[in-house]
Amino acid sequence: MRRDELDTVLDWAAAEGWNPGLEDADAFYRADPDGFFIAEVDGAPAAAIS
């Protein structure tokens, strides 16, 4: 997953009632940039896991 895609995933989390912190994306990605995966359908993000 690219760093910019992580922002989309955290937006999904917020829409589902999770409370991602304002600086969480940078901290998470710096800790393990290879630990995030995104699935696409027809080129659009559809699911994610870390």
C-alpha distances in whole Angstrom, upper triangle without the diagonal:
4,6,8,6,7,10,11,10,13,15,15,16,19,20,20,22,20,21,18,19,19,18,16,12,13,15,12,10,13,14,11,8,8,8,5,5,6,9,11,14,16,13,13,10,12,11,9,10,10
4,6,5,7,9,10,11,13,15,16,17,19,20,22,23,21,21,18,19,18,17,15,11,12,14,12,9,12,14,12,8,9,11,8,9,9,12,13,16,17,14,13,11,14,14,12,13,12
4,5,5,7,9,10,11,13,15,16,17,19,21,22,19,19,15,16,15,13,12,8,8,11,10,7,9,12,11,8,10,11,9,11,11,15,15,19,20,17,15,13,16,15,13,14,13
4,5,5,7,9,10,11,13,15,16,17,19,21,19,19,15,16,14,14,13,9,10,13,13,10,13,16,15,12,14,14,12,12,12,14,15,18,18,15,13,12,15,15,13,15,15
4,5,5,6,9,10,11,13,14,16,17,19,17,18,15,16,15,15,14,10,12,15,13,11,14,16,15,12,13,13,10,10,8,11,11,14,16,12,11,8,11,11,10,12,12
4,5,5,6,9,10,10,12,14,15,17,15,15,11,13,13,12,10,7,9,11,9,8,12,13,12,10,12,11,8,9,9,12,13,17,19,16,13,10,12,11,9,10,10
4,5,5,6,9,10,11,12,14,16,14,13,10,11,10,11,10,7,9,12,11,10,14,15,15,13,15,15,12,13,12,15,15,18,20,17,14,12,14,13,12,13,13
4,5,5,6,9,10,11,13,15,14,14,12,14,13,14,13,10,13,16,14,13,17,18,17,15,17,16,12,12,10,12,13,15,17,14,11,9,10,10,10,12,14
4,5,5,6,9,10,11,13,11,12,10,13,13,14,12,9,13,15,12,12,16,17,16,14,15,14,10,10,9,11,12,15,17,15,12,9,9,8,7,9,10
4,5,5,6,9,10,11,9,9,7,9,10,11,9,7,11,13,11,12,15,16,16,15,17,15,12,13,12,15,16,19,21,19,16,12,13,12,10,11,12
4,5,5,6,9,10,9,10,8,11,11,13,12,10,14,16,15,15,18,20,19,18,20,18,15,16,14,16,16,18,20,18,15,12,13,12,12,14,15
4,5,5,6,9,9,11,10,13,14,16,14,13,16,18,16,17,20,21,20,19,20,18,15,14,12,14,15,16,19,17,14,11,10,10,10,12,14
4,5,5,7,5,7,7,11,13,14,12,12,16,16,14,16,19,19,19,19,20,17,14,15,14,16,17,19,22,20,17,14,13,11,10,11,13
4,5,5,5,6,6,10,11,14,12,12,16,17,16,17,21,21,21,21,22,20,17,18,17,19,20,22,24,23,19,16,16,15,14,15,16
4,5,7,9,10,13,14,17,16,16,19,20,19,20,24,24,24,23,25,22,19,19,18,19,19,20,23,22,18,15,15,14,14,16,18
4,6,9,11,14,16,19,17,17,20,21,19,21,24,24,24,24,24,22,19,19,17,18,19,20,23,23,19,16,15,13,14,15,17
4,6,9,12,15,17,16,17,20,20,19,21,24,24,24,25,26,23,20,21,20,21,23,24,27,26,22,19,18,17,16,17,18
4,6,10,12,14,12,14,17,17,16,18,21,20,21,21,23,20,18,19,18,20,22,24,27,26,22,19,18,16,15,15,15
4,6,9,12,10,12,15,15,14,17,19,19,20,21,23,20,18,20,20,22,24,26,29,27,24,21,20,18,17,17,17
4,7,8,6,8,11,11,11,13,16,16,17,17,20,17,16,18,18,21,22,25,27,25,22,19,19,17,15,15,14
4,5,5,8,10,10,11,13,15,15,17,18,21,19,17,20,20,23,25,28,30,28,25,22,22,20,18,18,17
4,6,8,9,10,12,13,15,16,18,18,21,20,18,21,21,24,25,28,30,27,24,22,23,21,19,19,18
4,6,6,7,9,10,11,13,15,15,19,18,17,20,20,24,25,28,30,27,25,22,23,22,19,19,17
4,6,5,6,8,10,11,12,13,16,14,14,17,18,21,23,26,28,26,23,20,21,19,16,15,14
4,6,5,6,8,10,11,10,13,12,11,14,15,18,20,23,25,22,20,17,18,17,14,14,12
4,6,5,6,9,10,10,13,13,13,16,17,21,22,26,27,24,22,20,21,20,17,16,14
4,6,5,6,9,10,13,13,13,16,18,22,24,28,30,27,25,22,23,21,18,16,14
4,6,5,7,8,11,9,9,13,15,19,21,25,27,24,22,19,20,18,14,13,10
4,5,5,5,8,8,8,12,14,17,20,23,25,22,21,18,19,17,14,13,10
4,6,6,9,10,11,15,17,21,23,27,29,25,24,21,23,21,18,16,13
4,7,9,9,11,15,17,21,24,28,30,27,26,22,24,21,17,15,12
4,5,5,8,11,15,18,21,25,27,24,23,20,21,19,15,13,9
4,6,7,10,13,16,19,22,24,21,20,18,19,17,14,13,10
4,6,8,11,15,17,21,23,20,20,17,19,16,13,11,9
4,7,10,14,17,20,23,21,20,17,17,14,11,8,5
4,7,10,13,17,20,17,16,13,14,11,7,6,4
4,7,10,14,16,14,13,10,11,8,6,5,6
4,7,10,13,11,10,7,7,6,4,7,9
4,7,10,9,8,6,6,5,6,9,12
4,6,5,5,4,5,7,9,12,15
4,5,5,6,6,9,12,15,18
4,6,9,9,12,15,18,21
4,7,9,12,14,17,20
4,6,10,12,15,18
4,6,8,12,14
4,7,11,14
4,7,11
4,7
4
